[in-house]
Structure formats: C-alpha cells, structure tokens
Amino acid sequence: MNVHLPQTVPAQVEVRQIMEAKHQYISGTKGEPLRGLIQDHVISATIMTWMDTFLDEEIFKSLVY
C-alpha cells in the first residue's frame, strides 16, 4: 500500500483545504457545498443508535431501500 504524505508546508495547507468537509459534499445541480443535516436525519440516527433499538428484517429493508 502506498502512503502519500505532504512534506512541505504549502503541500500540507493544500491537503487541509481539500479535505475540509465543506468541499466534500457538493450539490450535483448547482455545484454548491451541501452543509448541515436535515432534522429527520439527526432524529433517525439518534433513535437507531439507542441501546434498546432492535430492527426486524422488514423495517431494516424499508430503511435501506
């Protein structure tokens, strides 16, 4: 496996700028960054990660597809 490490300060700055989250999620229609989560996503992620949450096969498939 190859590992590429930026060794100069300008290269390190460039890598940090490229890896920022606001540059990773881009809208396909406008090319603008997508920032922030929709409230439904936050609530569902919280509920799905509760300790006592168990999903049967039908509910899991409805969430995945």
Secondary structure, DSSP 8 states (H G I E B T S, - for coil): -------SHHHHHHHHHHHSGGGTSB-TTT--B--S--HHHHHHHHHHTSTT----HHHHHHHH-
